[in-house]
Amino acid sequence: MGLFDFLSNDGEKKPVQPAAKPAAGGATDFFGNANQPAAAPAATQGETYTVVSGDSLSKIAKRHYGDAAKWHQIYDANKNIIGSNPDHIEVGQVLTLPKL
């Protein structure tokens, strides 16, 4: 509804129609077009794990891979979730455990 539609309608107010919402979980660009998420690299695809109290990346690696030293692979696959400090993971974070 443009300004002229409002003026030519004798000042009658009409409710504004809400804009169409993007699909759930989908981001949009500046123009409201749905962005397609990039496919995850093969190295990062795998199981998911939800962090519980007392966890560390090395404990998760030991439990999942049998080798605590493989915590780097978990960190590399989840830098966007964990951030710059691999020692700071939070309860409830869902991490991807890459296939090795």
N, C-alpha and C positions, 0 to 999 in steps of 0.2 A: 504494500500500500504506500503510494507516494504522497507527497505534499498536495498535489493537485487533486488526487482522489479524496483526500480529507476535506479540502475546501469545497469541492463540488458535491459533497455529501451532506450539505447543510450543517456542518459541524458535528454530525453524529459520530460518536466515538465507537470504534470497533476494536475488539481485542487483537493484539498483535499475535500473529502465528509464530510459534517458536521455530527456530532453525532446526533442520534435521540433524540429529546427533550421529556422530561416526559410530561404526561398529564397536562393540565393547572391546576394550584393550587396544584399540587401534589409534595411532596418532594421526594427526592431520597436518598438512602443510599450511602455508599462509592463506591459501584460497579455500581451505576446508576439504580438500581432496584427501581421501584415506591413503596413508603411506603404507606400503607393504613392508613388513619387517624383513630384514635381510636374513637369509638362511644362516644358521649358526655353522661355523666351521666344523668339519667332521671331528676334530680333536675335542671340541667342547660338548658334543652330543653324548649323552649317557644317562645314567640314573640321577635322580635328585635326592638330596639329603637335607632334612631340616635340623638346624643346629639346636642342641639341647644344652642345659646348664652343665658346665664343666668341660665342654668340648674345646678342642684346639684343632687347627688344621692337621697337625702331626698325628693327633689321636684319631681323627677321622680317616687319614691316610692309612694308618696302621690297621684300623678295623676293616677298611674297604679293600685296600690293596695288599695288606700284609707287610707293608714297609712304610714306616713313619717318615722316611726321607722323601717320599713322593708328595709331600704336602705342597711343593712348588707347583705341581701340575693342577692341583685343586685351586690354588691361589690364582694361577694364570687364567684358568677358565672362569673365574668369578671376580676378577678385579673390579668390574663395574658394580658389583654388589658389596664387596668387602671394603673397597677403598684403598688408600695408599699404605695402610698399616695391616700386614697380614696377621699380626698378633691380636687384632681387635675384630673378632667376629661376635655377633649378637645372637642371643637365643631367639629362635623363630625365623632366622634367615634361611631361605631355601637355596642351597648350593647345588650346582651341577657337578657331578663326579664324572669326569671324562673317561672314556674308554682308553686304556693304554695298550 
